[in-house]
Amino acid sequence: MLTRVSEALVKPGRELEFVERVRDLVRTFPETYDGLEGHEVLVDLDDPLKVRYVSRWRDEQALENYAGPGWRTDPVTFPDEDEYLQRPLALRHFRHIS
């Protein structure tokens, strides 16, 4: 299993709108993407401008089917997402070992 973490640094005053937009967009992902084991939208308690989308994938193939062949380096974004962000998304991947 792999976990993918996309971290956004949102522009001040846009955080509620951004979170709502992300939640609406990912709501149907479990039915849409085979191999998506679970996902959450997280807001940092100490810095609400930091928002993470965490998704857990059965294997690399399932993740590639979602994010494309550049899944290791290319974030999945929505149209006009950059209008909400202070910088491009930061992307990390983790392999489950336990």
C-alpha positions as CSV (number, residue, x, y, z in Angstrom):
1,M,0.0,0.0,0.0
2,L,1.1,3.5,-0.8
3,T,0.1,6.8,0.8
4,R,0.2,10.0,-1.2
5,V,0.3,13.4,0.5
6,S,-0.4,16.6,-1.4
7,E,0.2,19.7,0.7
8,A,-1.2,23.1,-0.2
9,L,-0.2,26.4,1.3
10,V,-3.4,28.5,0.7
11,K,-3.6,32.2,0.4
12,P,-4.9,34.0,3.5
13,G,-8.7,34.4,3.4
14,R,-9.1,31.6,0.8
15,E,-8.8,28.6,3.1
16,L,-12.5,27.8,3.7
17,E,-13.3,28.1,0.0
18,F,-10.3,25.9,-1.0
19,V,-11.2,23.2,1.5
20,E,-14.8,23.1,0.4
21,R,-13.7,22.9,-3.2
22,V,-11.3,20.0,-2.5
23,R,-13.9,18.2,-0.5
24,D,-16.4,18.5,-3.3
25,L,-13.9,17.3,-5.9
26,V,-12.7,14.2,-4.0
27,R,-16.1,13.1,-2.6
28,T,-16.6,10.7,-5.5
29,F,-13.0,9.4,-5.8
30,P,-13.6,6.1,-3.9
31,E,-16.3,5.1,-6.5
32,T,-14.3,6.5,-9.4
33,Y,-10.7,5.2,-8.8
34,D,-10.2,1.5,-8.3
35,G,-7.5,0.9,-5.7
36,L,-8.2,4.0,-3.6
37,E,-8.3,2.4,-0.1
38,G,-9.2,5.7,1.8
39,H,-8.6,9.4,1.8
40,E,-8.9,12.5,3.9
41,V,-8.7,16.3,3.6
42,L,-6.7,17.6,6.6
43,V,-6.2,21.1,7.9
44,D,-3.2,21.9,10.1
45,L,-4.3,22.9,13.6
46,D,-1.4,25.3,14.1
47,D,-1.5,26.8,10.6
48,P,-4.9,26.6,8.9
49,L,-3.4,27.8,5.6
50,K,-1.7,24.3,5.3
51,V,-4.1,21.8,3.9
52,R,-3.3,18.2,3.0
53,Y,-5.1,15.7,0.8
54,V,-4.0,12.2,2.0
55,S,-4.9,9.2,-0.1
56,R,-4.0,5.5,0.4
57,W,-3.6,3.3,-2.7
58,R,-3.6,-0.5,-3.1
59,D,-0.5,-0.4,-5.3
60,E,1.6,1.7,-7.7
61,Q,-0.6,0.7,-10.7
62,A,-3.8,2.0,-8.9
63,L,-2.0,5.3,-8.1
64,E,-0.7,5.6,-11.7
65,N,-4.2,5.1,-13.0
66,Y,-5.3,8.1,-10.8
67,A,-2.3,10.4,-11.2
68,G,-0.8,9.4,-14.5
69,P,2.7,8.1,-15.4
70,G,4.4,11.1,-13.7
71,W,2.6,10.2,-10.4
72,R,5.9,10.5,-8.4
73,T,6.5,14.1,-9.3
74,D,3.3,15.5,-10.8
75,P,0.5,16.7,-8.5
76,V,-3.1,16.2,-9.5
77,T,-4.7,19.7,-9.6
78,F,-8.1,21.1,-10.4
79,P,-8.8,24.0,-12.8
80,D,-7.7,27.4,-11.4
81,E,-6.2,25.8,-8.3
82,D,-3.2,28.0,-8.5
83,E,-5.5,31.0,-7.7
84,Y,-5.9,29.6,-4.2
85,L,-2.2,28.8,-3.5
86,Q,0.8,30.7,-2.3
87,R,3.1,28.1,-4.0
88,P,2.8,24.9,-6.0
89,L,1.6,21.8,-4.2
90,A,4.2,19.8,-2.3
91,L,3.9,16.1,-3.0
92,R,5.2,13.1,-0.9
93,H,4.7,9.4,-1.1
94,F,5.1,6.7,1.5
95,R,5.2,2.9,1.4
96,H,3.4,1.1,4.2
97,I,5.6,-1.4,5.9
98,S,3.5,-2.6,8.8
